Amino acid sequence: MPLGLEFRTALAKARAGEELTKEDIIDLLKAAPGEEASQLFALADQVRQQNMGDEVHLRGIIEFSNYCCNDCYYCGLRRSNKDIKRYRIPREEVLAAAKHAAELGYGTIVLQSGEDLYYSGAELAEMVAQIKRIGNFAVTVCVGERSLADYQLMREAGADRYLLKHETADPQLFSQLRPGTTLQERLERLKWLRELGYQVGSGNMVGLPGQTMATLADDILLLKELDVEMAGIGPFIPHHQTPLRDCPPGDLNLTLKVLAVARLVLPQTHLPATTAVGTLHPRGRQMALGCGANVIMPNLSPASYRKMYAIYPEKAGSKEDPDESHHKIVSLIKEAGRAVSSGRGDSPKEKFKYFPGESTGER
């Protein structure tokens, strides 16, 4: 079947390195199964190889608390969910997990939790500082919306990166799905993080109820405007204990197309093959690695806590221990013909290049 004119025109612009308009992005996202999708994925993979190389960076996640003060319609950790067993991992267990990550050769630790206000900014900063003393890690923090002072404390303690997904670029949809919050407040915090010198991560879900192709194009353009160092793009997966329990999950093929177009628009941004794509399909992460992804984020949380961090059900790897998860991911990467990175995987952007021995992103 011949390629559509709009798709061919947009793909040619991307191949020439020209700036893509919103309409171009929509035309690429509409790539038909078969030849169009194959050409889109091949170009995204080529752009990834040219800009980020063939190494896959491992970011080890420690999910240290599943308490959350928010009531997001899509998340199993929402505060109204009374059927979830809550936990906070004791500090010594968090540090033990980080030490094990060092033994496995990880260059990045991701400290992730629900928006748990039990922890003060000083306590979070101390956790970061203690982990930084364990090894030559980059530390990414993912604990949601905090005060400017908290972000500054964590940065001063050695936090290198912060992940705060915008979820959707549609302000109305954002507020509908995240009661009591606004997209504007989210973007304000992303601005603070940028000003504090963090390597900034954001991202969005694909397949949210009420989302359109135009919304997804806006998501990609917002990530470009934010000039993010990492963009987490994954499918919406409904949780049976949330208001969106009866909604269909995001489409895997559309998720892969969003990932591929994001790679064309953001050639020097780290893009993970998310756990969510691996949950939708047994080979989802391998497929994502072929569409522009260059990061995988294995779960290093102690096995006894994993099932309780159920943002969505049956999360890939939730029934494994850290060693199992690690070895499966390494095998997956090698099967994809890629190599596991031995470094920290910092942003290739000039402002984040490090001198040997430096511990922060400042020059």
C-alpha positions as CSV (number, residue, x, y, z in Angstrom):
1,M,0.0,0.0,0.0
2,P,1.5,3.4,-0.9
3,L,2.4,5.8,1.8
4,G,-0.1,8.6,2.5
5,L,1.0,12.0,1.2
6,E,0.7,13.8,4.6
7,F,2.7,11.0,6.3
8,R,5.4,11.0,3.6
9,T,5.7,14.8,3.8
10,A,6.1,14.8,7.6
11,L,8.5,11.9,7.6
12,A,10.7,13.7,5.0
13,K,10.8,16.8,7.2
14,A,11.8,14.7,10.2
15,R,14.5,12.8,8.1
16,A,15.9,16.2,7.0
17,G,16.1,17.4,10.6
18,E,13.5,20.1,10.0
19,E,11.3,21.4,12.8
20,L,8.0,19.5,13.0
21,T,4.7,21.4,13.4
22,K,1.8,20.2,15.4
23,E,0.1,19.0,12.2
24,D,3.3,17.1,11.2
25,I,3.3,15.4,14.5
26,I,-0.4,14.4,14.2
27,D,0.3,13.1,10.6
28,L,3.1,10.9,12.0
29,L,1.0,9.7,14.9
30,K,-1.6,8.5,12.4
31,A,1.0,6.2,10.7
32,A,-0.9,3.2,9.4
33,P,0.2,-0.3,10.6
34,G,2.7,-1.9,8.2
35,E,5.0,0.2,6.0
36,E,4.2,3.6,7.5
37,A,4.7,2.5,11.1
38,S,7.8,0.5,10.1
39,Q,9.4,3.6,8.5
40,L,8.6,5.8,11.5
41,F,10.1,3.3,13.9
42,A,13.2,2.8,11.8
43,L,13.8,6.6,11.6
44,A,13.3,7.0,15.3
45,D,15.8,4.1,16.0
46,Q,18.3,5.8,13.6
47,V,18.0,9.1,15.4
48,R,18.4,7.4,18.7
49,Q,21.6,5.7,17.6
50,Q,23.1,8.9,16.1
51,N,22.4,11.0,19.2
52,M,22.4,8.6,22.1
53,G,24.4,5.6,20.9
54,D,23.6,1.9,21.4
55,E,24.0,1.7,25.2
56,V,20.9,1.3,27.3
57,H,21.1,3.1,30.7
58,L,19.7,1.3,33.8
59,R,17.9,3.4,36.4
60,G,17.2,1.4,39.5
61,I,13.9,2.4,41.2
62,I,13.4,2.1,44.9
63,E,9.7,2.7,45.7
64,F,10.1,3.7,49.3
65,S,6.5,4.7,50.2
66,N,3.0,4.1,48.7
67,Y,1.2,6.7,50.7
68,C,-0.2,9.6,48.7
69,C,-2.2,12.7,49.5
70,N,-3.6,13.0,46.0
71,D,-6.8,11.4,44.6
72,C,-5.9,10.9,41.0
73,Y,-8.6,9.0,39.1
74,Y,-6.0,6.8,37.3
75,C,-3.7,5.7,40.1
76,G,-4.1,2.8,42.5
77,L,-2.2,4.7,45.2
78,R,-4.9,7.4,45.4
79,R,-5.8,8.4,48.9
80,S,-9.4,7.2,48.6
81,N,-8.3,3.6,48.0
82,K,-8.9,2.0,51.3
83,D,-8.2,-1.5,50.0
84,I,-4.5,-1.0,49.6
85,K,-1.9,-2.0,52.2
86,R,0.2,1.1,52.9
87,Y,3.9,1.0,53.7
88,R,7.0,3.1,54.2
89,I,10.3,1.3,53.8
90,P,12.6,1.8,56.8
91,R,15.7,3.9,55.9
92,E,18.1,1.1,56.5
93,E,16.3,-1.1,53.9
94,V,16.4,1.7,51.4
95,L,20.1,2.1,51.9
96,A,20.6,-1.7,51.7
97,A,18.8,-1.7,48.3
98,A,21.1,1.2,47.1
99,K,24.1,-0.8,48.2
100,H,22.9,-3.8,46.3
101,A,22.4,-1.5,43.2
102,A,26.0,-0.5,43.5
103,E,27.1,-4.2,43.5
104,L,25.0,-4.7,40.4
105,G,26.7,-1.8,38.7
106,Y,23.8,0.7,38.5
107,G,24.7,4.3,37.6
108,T,21.4,5.8,38.7
109,I,19.1,5.3,41.7
110,V,15.5,6.6,41.4
111,L,13.9,7.4,44.8
112,Q,10.2,7.2,44.1
113,S,7.1,7.4,46.2
114,G,3.5,8.7,46.2
115,E,3.1,12.3,47.3
116,D,3.8,11.4,51.0
117,L,3.9,14.5,53.2
118,Y,5.1,12.4,56.1
119,Y,8.6,13.1,54.8
120,S,9.9,16.6,55.3
121,G,12.2,18.2,52.8
122,A,15.1,17.7,55.2
123,E,14.4,14.0,55.6
124,L,14.3,13.5,51.8
125,A,17.5,15.5,51.5
126,E,19.2,13.3,54.1
127,M,18.1,10.1,52.3
128,V,19.6,11.5,49.1
129,A,22.8,12.4,50.9
130,Q,23.2,8.9,52.4
131,I,22.7,7.3,49.1
132,K,25.2,9.5,47.4
133,R,27.8,8.3,50.0
134,I,27.2,4.7,48.9
135,G,28.5,5.0,45.4
136,N,29.0,7.1,42.3
137,F,25.3,7.3,41.6
138,A,23.3,9.9,39.9
139,V,20.2,10.2,42.1
140,T,16.8,10.9,40.6
141,V,14.0,12.0,42.9
142,C,10.3,11.3,42.0
143,V,8.1,12.4,44.9
144,G,5.7,14.8,43.2
145,E,4.9,18.4,44.0
146,R,6.9,19.8,46.8
147,S,7.9,23.4,47.9
148,L,10.7,25.3,46.2
149,A,12.6,25.0,49.6
150,D,12.3,21.2,49.5
151,Y,13.5,21.0,46.0
152,Q,16.5,23.2,46.9
153,L,17.3,21.1,50.0
154,M,17.4,17.9,47.9
155,R,19.5,19.5,45.2
156,E,22.0,20.8,47.8
157,A,22.1,17.3,49.2
158,G,23.3,15.9,45.8
159,A,20.1,15.1,43.9
160,D,21.0,15.2,40.2
161,R,17.7,14.7,38.6
162,Y,14.0,15.1,39.2
163,L,11.1,13.3,37.5
164,L,7.8,15.1,37.5
165,K,5.5,13.9,34.7
166,H,3.0,16.4,33.4
167,E,0.7,13.4,32.5
168,T,-1.4,15.4,30.0
169,A,-0.9,18.7,28.3
170,D,-4.7,19.3,28.3
171,P,-5.3,21.6,31.3
172,Q,-9.0,20.6,31.6
173,L,-8.3,16.9,31.4
174,F,-5.4,17.3,33.9
175,S,-7.7,18.9,36.5
176,Q,-10.5,16.4,35.8
177,L,-8.2,13.4,36.4
178,R,-6.2,15.0,39.2
179,P,-8.8,16.7,41.5
180,G,-7.6,19.7,43.4
181,T,-4.5,20.2,41.1
182,T,-3.8,22.2,38.0
183,L,-1.4,21.8,35.0
184,Q,-0.2,25.4,35.6
185,E,1.0,24.5,39.1
186,R,2.8,21.4,37.7
187,L,4.6,23.5,35.1
188,E,5.6,26.1,37.7
189,R,7.4,23.4,39.6
190,L,9.1,22.1,36.5
191,K,10.4,25.6,36.0
192,W,11.7,25.7,39.6
193,L,13.5,22.4,39.1
194,R,15.1,23.8,35.9
195,E,16.2,26.9,37.7
196,L,17.8,24.8,40.5
197,G,20.0,23.0,38.0
198,Y,18.3,19.6,38.0
199,Q,18.3,17.4,35.0
200,V,14.6,17.5,34.5
201,G,12.3,14.6,33.5
202,S,8.6,14.8,32.6
203,G,6.3,12.7,30.5
204,N,2.7,11.7,29.7
205,M,0.3,8.8,29.5
206,V,-1.1,7.5,26.2
207,G,-4.8,6.4,26.1
208,L,-6.3,8.5,28.9
209,P,-10.1,8.9,28.6
210,G,-10.8,12.1,26.7
211,Q,-7.4,12.3,25.1
212,T,-7.1,13.1,21.3
213,M,-4.3,13.0,18.7
214,A,-4.1,16.7,19.1
215,T,-3.6,16.3,22.9
216,L,-0.8,13.8,22.3
217,A,0.9,16.2,19.8
218,D,0.6,18.9,22.5
219,D,2.3,16.5,25.0
220,I,5.3,16.1,22.7
221,L,5.5,19.8,22.0
222,L,5.3,20.6,25.7
223,L,8.2,18.2,26.4
224,K,10.2,20.1,23.7
225,E,9.2,23.5,25.2
226,L,10.4,22.2,28.6
227,D,13.6,21.0,27.0
228,V,13.5,17.9,29.2
229,E,16.5,15.6,29.8
230,M,14.2,12.6,30.2
231,A,10.6,11.9,29.0
232,G,8.6,9.0,30.4
233,I,5.9,8.0,27.9
234,G,3.8,5.0,28.7
235,P,0.2,3.6,28.2
236,F,-2.6,4.3,30.6
237,I,-3.5,1.0,32.4
238,P,-6.8,1.0,34.4
239,H,-6.7,0.0,38.0
240,H,-9.8,-1.9,39.4
241,Q,-9.8,0.3,42.6
242,T,-10.1,3.7,40.7
243,P,-12.9,5.6,39.0
244,L,-11.4,4.7,35.6
245,R,-11.6,1.0,36.3
246,D,-13.9,0.3,33.3
247,C,-11.9,2.3,30.8
248,P,-9.9,0.5,28.1
249,P,-6.1,0.6,28.4
250,G,-3.9,2.7,26.2
251,D,-3.1,1.1,22.8
252,L,0.4,-0.4,22.6
253,N,1.0,0.6,18.9
254,L,-0.1,4.2,19.5
255,T,2.2,4.3,22.6
256,L,5.1,3.2,20.4
257,K,4.3,5.8,17.8
258,V,4.2,8.6,20.4
259,L,7.6,7.3,21.7
260,A,9.0,7.3,18.2
261,V,7.8,10.8,17.3
262,A,9.1,12.0,20.7
263,R,12.5,10.7,19.7
264,L,12.4,12.7,16.4
265,V,11.4,15.9,18.2
266,L,13.7,15.3,21.2
267,P,16.9,13.7,19.7
268,Q,19.0,14.2,22.8
269,T,16.4,13.3,25.5
270,H,16.6,10.0,27.4
271,L,13.5,8.0,26.6
272,P,12.7,4.9,28.7
273,A,11.1,1.7,27.6
274,T,8.6,1.8,30.4
275,T,7.4,-0.9,32.7
276,A,3.9,-0.1,31.5
277,V,4.7,-1.2,27.9
278,G,6.2,-4.4,29.3
279,T,3.0,-4.9,31.3
280,L,0.8,-4.5,28.2
281,H,2.9,-6.9,26.1
282,P,5.6,-9.5,27.1
283,R,8.0,-8.0,24.5
284,G,6.8,-4.4,25.0
285,R,10.1,-3.1,26.3
286,Q,12.0,-4.8,23.4
287,M,9.6,-3.1,21.0
288,A,10.1,0.3,22.6
289,L,13.9,-0.1,22.4
290,G,13.4,-0.4,18.6
291,C,11.3,2.8,18.5
292,G,13.8,5.2,20.0
293,A,14.0,4.2,23.7
294,N,17.4,4.1,25.4
295,V,16.6,3.6,29.1
296,I,15.1,0.9,31.2
297,M,14.1,1.4,34.9
298,P,14.3,-1.9,36.7
299,N,12.6,-2.2,40.2
300,L,15.1,-2.6,43.0
301,S,12.6,-2.4,45.8
302,P,12.7,-5.2,48.3
303,A,10.4,-8.0,47.0
304,S,8.1,-7.9,50.0
305,Y,6.9,-4.3,49.1
306,R,6.6,-4.6,45.3
307,K,3.0,-5.8,45.0
308,M,1.8,-2.9,47.3
309,Y,3.2,-0.2,44.9
310,A,0.3,-0.9,42.5
311,I,-0.1,2.3,40.4
312,Y,-1.8,-0.2,38.0
313,P,-2.4,-3.9,38.4
314,E,0.0,-6.8,37.5
315,K,2.9,-4.4,36.9
316,A,5.8,-6.2,35.1
317,G,8.4,-7.4,37.5
318,S,6.2,-7.0,40.6
319,K,6.6,-10.7,41.5
320,E,10.3,-10.8,41.1
321,D,13.2,-10.0,43.5
322,P,15.8,-7.4,42.6
323,D,18.3,-9.9,41.2
324,E,15.6,-11.6,39.0
325,S,14.5,-8.2,37.7
326,H,18.1,-7.2,36.9
327,H,19.1,-10.4,35.1
328,K,15.9,-10.4,33.0
329,I,16.4,-6.8,32.0
330,V,20.1,-7.4,31.1
331,S,19.1,-10.4,29.0
332,L,16.3,-8.4,27.3
333,I,18.8,-5.7,26.3
334,K,21.3,-8.2,24.9
335,E,18.6,-10.0,23.0
336,A,17.8,-6.6,21.4
337,G,21.4,-6.3,20.2
338,R,22.2,-3.5,22.6
339,A,24.7,-3.0,25.4
340,V,24.2,-2.2,29.0
341,S,25.8,1.2,30.0
342,S,28.3,1.2,32.7
343,G,28.1,4.9,33.4
344,R,25.7,7.3,35.1
345,G,23.8,8.1,31.9
346,D,23.8,11.9,32.3
347,S,22.2,14.1,29.7
348,P,24.4,14.6,26.6
349,K,23.5,18.2,26.5
350,E,26.6,20.5,26.9
351,K,25.5,22.1,30.1
352,F,25.4,18.7,31.9
353,K,28.7,17.3,30.8
354,Y,30.8,16.4,33.8
355,F,34.4,16.6,34.7
356,P,35.8,13.4,36.3
357,G,34.8,13.1,39.9
358,E,32.1,15.8,39.9
359,S,29.0,14.9,41.8
360,T,26.5,17.5,40.5
361,G,25.5,18.9,37.1
362,E,27.1,22.3,37.7
363,R,30.3,23.1,35.9
